[in-house]
Amino acid sequence: MKAFISYSHVDEYYVERLQKHLSMLKREGLIQSFYDRDIYVGDPLDEEIERNLAESQIFIAVVSPDFIASDYCFERELATALKMHTENKIRVVSVLVQPCEWERSPLGNFLIAPKDAKCIAEWDNENAAFLNVVSEIRRIAEAFSSEQHSLQSIHPRPSASSETLLPAKNYIAKRSFDQVDKYKFRDDGFRDVREYFERSVEEINRTQGLSARFRGIDAYSFTCTVLNEAFGRGVSHITVRVGSEGSHSVGDISWAHSENAEPGTANGWATIKSDDYTQYFEANLMSHFGLRDDEEKLSAEELASALWDDLIERAGISYA
């Protein structure tokens, strides 16, 4: 994964520290970074920046008052990255290093690090702040690496000789899934749903008039509340749980429309199924959900998206 680092030269110190903290990701082959100090004397500056940005999969904005004041950073590099984002070509991540009005900028719509948007300059331990930032970047890089590996497994790149002889074919092998596979798929799926809700809560809390609260109950359940101050004080809740082998369990992942719902109560649930090639979730949705057909094969991300969309709709919230 190639990272394009955009920054004001006033903040060069923070970029150098960020580069050091990215060292393990680079050694593991998960990421390579580019910033304008990588351009050699004599190279055409604008062309090199445009080329490297076009080749990148993640845009890291080192955000400060100087970054926002920089016409080059803000109106050229960021503007290009935002266009690429709308085309699903790049991820935008903001690294907040100094206090500024980043919420009022287009960056307010994207992931901000460190945690809780506390700028690096205000952390007692600067290295702890950078570790928090790099943990987020690692999560993105590992997901990208896994996705690329899966694509290469399913869509192997043909050699030059085979490309000229035969059209490329896609292959996938049949396999069987046992109880161990099911447990792993369930736990990984719940983790993905939980992380989806955590990210969505961060996003909605950046919108004026809306707020959300996320709280982990234990390792196998969480609860989330969405508040809409403009819609008759609209409030909606959800509690999501991992299923178990017990008699009170409903499905492999279940949810209820209340805060801190008791185990065994549910408004809907998802069961893990498999075909000859893959595992998936099949959701048992109540009639008033209006989400998806019961027979549709859902990934964890799709299940999380459906649950989140229903949660905000019950609070009178939609997408622009």
Stockholm file with secondary structure:
# STOCKHOLM 1.0

chainA/1-320         MKAFISYSHVDEYYVERLQKHLSMLKREGLIQSFYDRDIYVGDPLDEEIERNLAESQIFIAVVSPDFIASDYCFERELATALKMHTENKIRVVSVLVQPCEWERSPLGNFLIAPKDAKCIAEWDNENAAFLNVVSEIRRIAEAFSSEQHSLQSIHPRPSASSETLLPAKNYIAKRSFDQVDKYKFRDDGFRDVREYFERSVEEINRTQGLSARFRGIDAYSFTCTVLNEAFGRGVSHITVRVGSEGSHSVGDISWAHSENAEPGTANGWATIKSDDYTQYFEANLMSHFGLRDDEEKLSAEELASALWDDLIERAGISYA
#=GR chainA/1-320 SS CEEEEECCGGGHHHHHHHHHHTHHHHHTTSCEEECGGGSCTTSCHHHHHHHHHHHCSEEEEEESHHHHHCHIIIIIIHHHHHHHHHTTSCEEEEEECSCCCGGGSGGGGSEEESGGGCCGGGCSSHHHHHHHHHHHHHHHHHHHHHHHHHHHHHSCCCCHHHHHHSCCCCCCCCCCCCHHHHHHHHHHHHHHHHHHHHHHHHHHTTSTTEEEEEEEEETTEEEEEEEETTSSSEEEEEEEEECCSSTTCCSSEEEESSTTCCTTCCSEEEEEEECSSCEEEEEEECTTTCSCCTTCEECHHHHHHHHHHHHHHHTTCCCC
#=GC SS_cons         CEEEEECCGGGHHHHHHHHHHTHHHHHTTSCEEECGGGSCTTSCHHHHHHHHHHHCSEEEEEESHHHHHCHIIIIIIHHHHHHHHHTTSCEEEEEECSCCCGGGSGGGGSEEESGGGCCGGGCSSHHHHHHHHHHHHHHHHHHHHHHHHHHHHHSCCCCHHHHHHSCCCCCCCCCCCCHHHHHHHHHHHHHHHHHHHHHHHHHHTTSTTEEEEEEEEETTEEEEEEEETTSSSEEEEEEEEECCSSTTCCSSEEEESSTTCCTTCCSEEEEEEECSSCEEEEEEECTTTCSCCTTCEECHHHHHHHHHHHHHHHTTCCCC
//
